[in-house]
Amino acid sequence: MTLSVKDLRDAEPRDKQYKLTDREGLYVLVHPNGGKYFRYDYRFGGKRKTLALGTFPETSLR
């Protein structure tokens, strides 16, 4: 699924954090407090790493 700005605006907080996934490691982590955080998962040296890219709406999908 490809994320859109509408998807991000419509994402409601839940009791536990959850992910809205895009593709190839990119996702938005939605926290119970309503915060929406862009993250990117990748592998380096055989280990899984996560890169924090910013928050929505300050950081865009473009």
C-alpha positions in Angstrom: 0.0 0.0 0.0 1.2 3.5 -0.8 0.6 6.0 1.9 -1.1 9.3 1.1 -1.5 12.5 3.0 -5.2 11.6 3.5 -4.2 8.3 5.1 -2.0 10.2 7.6 -4.6 12.8 8.4 -7.2 10.1 8.9 -5.0 7.9 11.2 -6.7 7.9 14.6 -4.8 7.1 17.8 -5.5 3.8 19.4 -4.7 2.3 22.9 -1.4 0.9 21.5 0.9 2.3 18.9 0.6 0.9 15.4 2.2 1.2 12.0 0.9 2.5 8.7 3.3 0.9 6.1 4.3 2.1 2.8 6.9 0.0 1.1 10.5 -1.1 1.2 10.8 -0.3 4.9 9.1 3.1 5.1 6.2 3.4 7.7 4.5 5.9 10.0 4.3 5.0 13.6 1.0 6.3 15.2 1.3 6.7 19.0 -1.6 6.7 21.4 -1.1 10.4 22.1 -1.8 11.1 18.4 1.8 11.7 17.3 2.7 10.4 13.8 6.4 9.5 13.3 8.1 8.6 10.0 10.5 5.7 10.3 12.6 3.7 7.9 13.8 0.1 8.6 16.8 -1.3 6.9 19.6 -3.8 7.3 23.3 -2.9 7.8 26.0 -5.4 8.6 23.3 -8.1 9.0 21.5 -6.2 11.7 18.1 -4.4 11.6 18.3 -0.7 12.0 15.6 2.0 12.2 16.1 5.6 11.0 13.8 8.3 12.4 12.9 10.7 9.6 10.6 13.2 11.3 7.0 13.8 12.4 3.8 14.4 10.4 2.8 17.1 9.3 6.2 18.8 9.7 7.8 16.2 7.4 5.9 15.4 4.2 5.8 12.4 1.9 7.5 14.2 -0.9 
